[in-house]
Amino acid sequence: MEIKCIAGFAVITKQPNSSASLYQEKLGLPLERYDEQPEYRFMDKFPGANHFGVWPLNMAAQSCFGQDEWPSSIPEPTATIDFELADAEAVESAVEEMKVKGQVFIHEARTEPWGQTIARFMSPEGLLVGLSFAPWLHEQEA
């Protein structure tokens, strides 16, 4: 078997309106309604993922909070997704844009030791969401 890419990713939510608001209104993704089930929002032909990993919770806690334990005041995420932006300044700008729309961040834009600029927040369904600029993903563009 040879896996070519991530064919699809969907959040599973008990709060479809809150989740749709985050992804469609705050992040600006052009989601459509599925005719047979209008609560299902989607977009096809979304550019593929450049990374898949199995991230231990203690490492995620270290990256987000600088400690090995995930804070009990924030639900533990079961998955993460990073949305890649054009550059580090775009990450900072996106944070400000989303804060104006009421989004609360775990941490705002900062550069990780491996060079990725990222800001993170929790989605309504408990997904750890990153707004990211990973320079190595843009090397061919230069």
C-alpha positions in Angstrom: 0.0 0.0 0.0 1.2 3.5 -0.9 -0.6 6.4 0.7 -0.5 9.5 -1.6 -2.0 12.2 0.6 -4.6 13.0 3.1 -7.8 12.6 1.1 -10.0 14.3 3.6 -10.2 15.7 7.1 -13.4 16.7 8.9 -14.0 17.7 12.4 -16.8 15.9 14.2 -18.8 18.2 16.3 -21.9 18.3 18.6 -22.0 22.1 17.8 -22.3 22.3 14.0 -23.3 26.0 14.0 -20.4 27.0 16.2 -17.9 25.0 14.2 -19.2 26.2 10.9 -18.9 29.8 12.2 -15.3 29.3 13.1 -14.2 27.7 9.8 -16.4 29.7 7.5 -16.8 33.1 9.1 -13.7 33.5 11.2 -11.2 31.6 9.1 -12.9 32.5 5.8 -13.0 29.0 4.3 -15.4 28.8 1.4 -17.6 26.0 2.8 -20.7 24.8 1.0 -23.8 23.1 2.3 -24.4 19.5 1.2 -27.9 19.4 -0.4 -29.1 16.2 1.2 -27.8 17.2 4.6 -27.5 21.0 4.9 -25.9 20.9 8.4 -22.8 19.2 6.7 -20.4 21.9 5.5 -17.5 21.1 3.2 -15.1 22.2 0.5 -13.5 20.0 -2.1 -10.2 20.5 -3.9 -8.6 21.9 -0.7 -4.9 21.9 -1.1 -3.4 18.7 0.4 -1.7 18.3 3.7 2.1 18.5 3.9 2.4 16.7 7.2 0.9 14.0 9.3 2.0 13.0 12.7 1.3 11.3 16.0 2.0 14.0 18.6 2.2 13.0 22.2 0.0 15.1 24.4 2.9 16.1 26.7 4.8 17.4 23.6 1.7 19.4 22.6 1.5 20.8 26.1 5.2 21.8 26.0 4.7 23.5 22.7 1.6 25.4 23.8 2.2 26.1 27.4 5.9 25.4 28.1 5.0 22.5 30.5 4.6 18.7 30.2 1.0 18.6 31.5 -2.0 19.9 29.6 -3.9 22.4 31.8 -7.0 20.9 33.3 -8.9 24.2 32.5 -8.7 23.5 28.8 -10.2 20.3 27.2 -7.5 18.0 26.0 -7.3 18.0 22.1 -7.6 14.7 20.3 -6.3 16.1 17.0 -4.6 19.1 15.5 -4.7 20.8 12.2 -2.5 23.7 11.0 -3.6 26.1 8.3 -0.5 27.3 6.4 -0.3 31.0 5.6 2.0 33.0 3.3 4.6 34.2 5.8 5.1 35.0 9.5 3.5 38.4 9.2 0.4 36.8 7.7 0.1 34.7 10.9 0.3 37.8 13.1 -2.3 39.5 10.9 -4.6 36.5 11.0 -4.5 36.5 14.8 -5.5 40.1 15.0 -8.2 39.6 12.4 -9.7 36.6 14.4 -9.4 38.3 17.7 -11.5 41.2 16.4 -14.1 38.5 15.6 -14.0 37.1 19.1 -11.5 34.2 18.8 -9.5 33.4 21.9 -6.0 32.0 21.4 -4.0 29.5 23.5 -1.0 31.5 22.3 -0.6 34.1 19.7 2.0 34.1 16.9 5.5 32.9 18.0 8.4 31.1 16.4 9.1 27.5 17.6 12.6 26.2 17.9 12.3 24.3 14.6 11.5 27.6 12.8 7.7 27.4 12.4 5.7 30.6 13.2 2.4 29.5 14.7 -0.5 30.7 16.8 -2.9 28.1 18.3 -6.5 28.0 19.6 -9.1 25.4 20.4 -12.1 24.8 18.2 -15.6 24.2 19.5 -15.2 20.5 18.9 -11.9 20.3 20.8 -9.5 20.4 17.9 -6.1 22.2 18.4 -6.0 24.6 15.5 -2.8 26.3 14.3 -2.3 29.3 12.0 1.2 28.5 10.6 4.1 29.6 8.5 6.6 26.7 8.1 9.4 28.1 5.9 10.4 24.7 4.6 7.0 24.4 2.9 7.8 27.5 0.8 11.3 26.8 -0.3 10.2 25.9 -3.9 8.4 29.2 -4.2 11.6 31.2 -3.7 
